[in-house]
Amino acid sequence: MGEHRLKTIEENERAHIITALRQCGGRIRGINGAAEILGVPPTTLASKMQKLGIKR
């Protein structure tokens, strides 16, 4: 079996945020927005997105 590199927490977080954004059509705030789905304040999500280089 080949070696499988484990993703970093940052890589997992980035993929998880992108999945949430796709699920809610790119919306961060409001009912069923990505922040609500992920259980974080919209400002926290926006700063995480900026840090991880995620654009809407």
N, CA, C and O of each residue as an XYZ file, in Angstrom:
224
protein
N       0.844     -1.199      0.000
C       0.000      0.000      0.000
C       0.879      1.248      0.000
O       1.896      1.298      0.691
N       0.482      2.249     -0.776
C       1.223      3.497     -0.822
C       0.982      4.339      0.422
O      -0.017      4.173      1.122
N       1.901      5.227      0.676
C       1.751      6.108      1.831
C       0.726      7.192      1.518
O       0.719      7.771      0.431
N      -0.124      7.446      2.479
C      -1.121      8.512      2.335
C      -0.752      9.629      3.284
O      -0.679      9.429      4.497
N      -0.524     10.791      2.737
C      -0.194     11.941      3.563
C      -1.468     12.457      4.213
O      -2.475     12.682      3.541
N      -1.417     12.638      5.492
C      -2.549     13.185      6.222
C      -2.614     14.678      5.963
O      -1.591     15.362      5.996
N      -3.809     15.186      5.707
C      -3.976     16.627      5.491
C      -3.710     17.379      6.784
O      -3.938     16.867      7.880
N      -3.221     18.608      6.632
C      -3.039     19.455      7.812
C      -4.400     19.953      8.283
O      -5.383     19.880      7.545
N      -4.456     20.451      9.494
C      -5.702     21.021     10.015
C      -6.131     22.185      9.130
O      -7.317     22.356      8.847
N      -5.167     22.979      8.700
C      -5.476     24.117      7.830
C      -6.087     23.656      6.507
O      -7.045     24.262      6.026
N      -5.549     22.600      5.919
C      -6.100     22.064      4.665
C      -7.518     21.529      4.877
O      -8.403     21.747      4.049
N      -7.720     20.833      5.985
C      -9.057     20.325      6.297
C     -10.045     21.459      6.535
O     -11.184     21.404      6.071
N      -9.611     22.482      7.255
C     -10.476     23.622      7.545
C     -10.862     24.336      6.249
O     -12.019     24.711      6.058
N      -9.889     24.519      5.367
C     -10.140     25.184      4.090
C     -11.174     24.398      3.268
O     -12.126     24.975      2.742
N     -10.977     23.092      3.164
C     -11.900     22.249      2.402
C     -13.302     22.274      3.024
O     -14.300     22.307      2.304
N     -13.374     22.260      4.349
C     -14.658     22.258      5.049
C     -15.416     23.565      4.811
O     -16.625     23.550      4.577
N     -14.711     24.685      4.869
C     -15.334     25.994      4.623
C     -15.824     26.072      3.180
O     -16.933     26.545      2.928
N     -15.014     25.617      2.237
C     -15.417     25.647      0.825
C     -16.660     24.804      0.606
O     -17.559     25.211     -0.130
N     -16.728     23.645      1.227
C     -17.909     22.784      1.116
C     -19.146     23.502      1.657
O     -20.209     23.460      1.037
N     -19.012     24.155      2.802
C     -20.142     24.885      3.392
C     -20.576     26.029      2.490
O     -21.773     26.248      2.307
N     -19.629     26.757      1.927
C     -19.955     27.871      1.031
C     -20.696     27.380     -0.210
O     -21.654     28.012     -0.655
N     -20.257     26.262     -0.763
C     -20.940     25.692     -1.940
C     -22.364     25.284     -1.581
O     -23.295     25.491     -2.359
N     -22.521     24.706     -0.402
C     -23.829     24.233      0.041
C     -24.833     25.372      0.187
O     -26.031     25.177     -0.021
N     -24.347     26.565      0.545
C     -25.267     27.688      0.749
C     -25.146     28.744     -0.346
O     -25.556     29.888     -0.148
N     -24.596     28.381     -1.479
C     -24.506     29.299     -2.607
C     -23.580     30.479     -2.383
O     -23.782     31.540     -2.973
N     -22.571     30.316     -1.547
C     -21.591     31.380     -1.316
C     -21.982     32.393     -0.263
O     -21.230     33.332      0.001
N     -23.145     32.221      0.344
C     -23.607     33.178      1.353
C     -22.920     32.906      2.686
O     -22.868     31.764      3.143
N     -22.399     33.948      3.302
C     -21.710     33.807      4.584
C     -22.684     34.042      5.740
O     -22.719     33.272      6.699
N     -23.472     35.112      5.638
C     -24.342     35.533      6.745
C     -25.781     35.080      6.566
O     -26.185     34.643      5.489
N     -26.545     35.194      7.642
C     -27.975     34.959      7.583
C     -28.365     33.508      7.806
O     -27.526     32.628      8.000
N     -29.668     33.298      7.769
C     -30.203     31.957      7.969
C     -29.688     31.038      6.869
O     -29.756     31.368      5.686
N     -29.179     29.897      7.269
C     -28.582     28.911      6.358
C     -27.345     29.417      5.625
O     -26.941     28.834      4.619
N     -26.741     30.493      6.119
C     -25.464     30.947      5.583
C     -24.351     30.042      6.096
O     -24.558     29.269      7.031
N     -23.189     30.134      5.496
C     -22.077     29.263      5.858
C     -21.680     29.407      7.327
O     -21.351     28.417      7.980
N     -21.709     30.636      7.849
C     -21.334     30.835      9.253
C     -22.287     30.086     10.178
O     -21.854     29.460     11.146
N     -23.574     30.149      9.883
C     -24.544     29.437     10.712
C     -24.331     27.924     10.605
O     -24.353     27.216     11.612
N     -24.129     27.441      9.395
C     -23.906     26.008      9.178
C     -22.678     25.527      9.960
O     -22.684     24.443     10.544
N     -21.626     26.354      9.959
C     -20.372     25.975     10.613
C     -20.352     26.295     12.110
O     -19.454     25.856     12.829
N     -21.343     27.062     12.576
C     -21.424     27.381     13.997
C     -20.404     28.402     14.465
O     -19.910     28.330     15.590
N     -20.089     29.362     13.589
C     -19.156     30.438     13.949
C     -19.765     31.782     13.580
O     -20.613     31.846     12.690
N     -19.349     32.861     14.249
C     -19.829     34.186     13.850
C     -19.365     34.517     12.427
O     -18.277     34.110     12.021
N     -20.188     35.256     11.666
C     -19.801     35.623     10.294
C     -18.455     36.337     10.214
O     -17.705     36.137      9.258
N     -18.142     37.166     11.204
C     -16.859     37.884     11.187
C     -15.683     36.914     11.327
O     -14.637     37.098     10.705
N     -15.868     35.889     12.147
C     -14.827     34.868     12.312
C     -14.631     34.103     11.017
O     -13.500     33.854     10.599
N     -15.744     33.726     10.378
C     -15.653     32.999      9.114
C     -14.959     33.854      8.058
O     -14.096     33.367      7.329
N     -15.336     35.124      7.977
C     -14.722     36.016      6.982
C     -13.211     36.132      7.209
O     -12.444     36.127      6.247
N     -12.777     36.236      8.462
C     -11.341     36.358      8.720
C     -10.614     35.043      8.438
O      -9.478     35.054      7.965
N     -11.263     33.909      8.726
C     -10.668     32.605      8.409
C     -10.525     32.452      6.893
O      -9.511     31.955      6.400
N     -11.551     32.886      6.165
C     -11.501     32.805      4.707
C     -10.348     33.641      4.166
O      -9.624     33.208      3.269
N     -10.183     34.833      4.712
C      -9.096     35.698      4.257
C      -7.742     35.055      4.556
O      -6.853     35.049      3.705
N      -7.591     34.518      5.757
C      -6.345     33.871      6.159
C      -6.022     32.681      5.281
O      -4.860     32.444      4.951
N      -7.057     31.920      4.895
C      -6.854     30.708      4.102
C      -6.909     30.962      2.595
O      -6.772     30.030      1.803
N      -7.108     32.216      2.200
C      -7.113     32.574      0.773
C      -8.351     32.082      0.029
O      -8.281     31.753     -1.156
N      -9.487     32.033      0.730
C     -10.730     31.571      0.110
C     -11.511     32.782     -0.377
O     -11.795     33.702      0.390
N     -11.852     32.770     -1.656
C     -12.681     33.844     -2.238
C     -14.062     33.283     -2.514
O     -14.213     32.091     -2.779
N     -15.069     34.137     -2.451
C     -16.446     33.672     -2.714
C     -16.706     33.520     -4.178
O     -17.808     33.139     -4.573
